[in-house]
Amino acid sequence: MMYGRETWIGPDGLLMVRPRARGPVLSVRGLFLLLLTLMLGKAALYAHLGPVAYGERVTELEAGGPVERAGAWAMHPGLATQEIASVIAPYLP
């Protein structure tokens, strides 16, 4: 009953209590906010390093093991990353 309980009166007048069903651990809104945060972080890194240095680091990741290659795939600068980086670049040191 850690997540709450539901209480109702049965047809025989007996008070019934059962644990409340647990919802999903990560909601759609939470997943969207997580992906948005990761995309903004990637764009900020791209804007801070510049396209050449960012590309070199992604190339280094592509030469690594399976985990590094997966990271390189995720960090590959797409069109959205480049557009967001061009917008936030003037605000970065």
C-alpha positions in Angstrom: 0.0 0.0 0.0 3.0 2.2 -0.5 1.5 4.0 -3.5 -1.9 4.5 -2.0 -5.0 2.5 -1.7 -8.5 2.3 -3.1 -11.4 1.8 -0.7 -15.0 0.9 -1.5 -18.0 -0.7 0.0 -18.9 -4.1 -1.5 -22.5 -5.2 -2.3 -22.6 -7.0 1.0 -21.7 -3.8 2.9 -18.2 -4.9 3.7 -15.5 -2.3 3.4 -12.9 -3.4 0.8 -9.3 -2.0 0.5 -6.8 -2.9 -2.2 -3.5 -1.3 -3.3 -3.7 1.4 -5.9 -2.4 0.3 -9.3 1.0 1.9 -10.1 1.1 4.0 -13.3 4.0 4.1 -15.7 7.4 5.0 -14.3 8.2 7.5 -17.1 5.3 9.4 -18.6 5.1 10.6 -22.2 5.7 14.2 -21.0 8.7 13.1 -19.0 10.2 11.3 -22.0 9.6 14.3 -24.2 11.3 16.6 -21.7 14.2 14.2 -21.4 14.7 14.1 -25.2 14.4 17.9 -25.4 17.0 18.4 -22.7 19.4 16.0 -24.4 18.9 17.7 -27.8 19.6 21.2 -26.3 22.7 19.9 -24.5 24.0 18.4 -27.8 23.3 21.7 -29.6 25.0 23.7 -26.8 28.1 21.4 -27.1 28.1 21.8 -30.9 27.8 25.6 -30.6 30.5 25.8 -27.9 33.1 23.6 -29.7 32.4 24.6 -33.2 31.7 22.3 -36.1 35.3 21.2 -36.7 36.2 20.3 -33.1 32.8 18.6 -32.6 33.2 16.6 -35.8 36.7 15.5 -34.6 35.3 14.3 -31.3 32.5 12.4 -33.0 35.0 10.8 -35.4 37.1 9.7 -32.3 34.0 8.0 -30.9 33.3 6.2 -34.2 36.7 4.5 -33.9 35.9 3.1 -30.5 34.0 0.0 -29.3 30.3 -0.7 -29.6 29.3 1.7 -26.9 31.4 4.5 -28.3 30.0 3.9 -31.8 26.4 4.1 -30.4 27.4 7.4 -28.7 28.8 8.7 -32.0 25.6 7.8 -33.8 23.5 9.6 -31.2 25.9 12.7 -31.2 26.1 13.0 -35.0 25.2 16.6 -35.8 21.9 16.6 -37.7 20.1 19.5 -39.2 18.1 20.2 -36.1 21.3 20.3 -33.9 22.9 22.7 -36.3 19.9 25.0 -36.4 19.4 25.1 -32.6 23.2 25.7 -32.2 23.0 28.7 -34.6 20.3 30.2 -32.4 21.9 29.7 -29.0 25.6 30.3 -30.1 25.4 34.1 -29.4 24.4 33.4 -25.8 27.3 31.1 -25.1 30.7 32.3 -23.8 
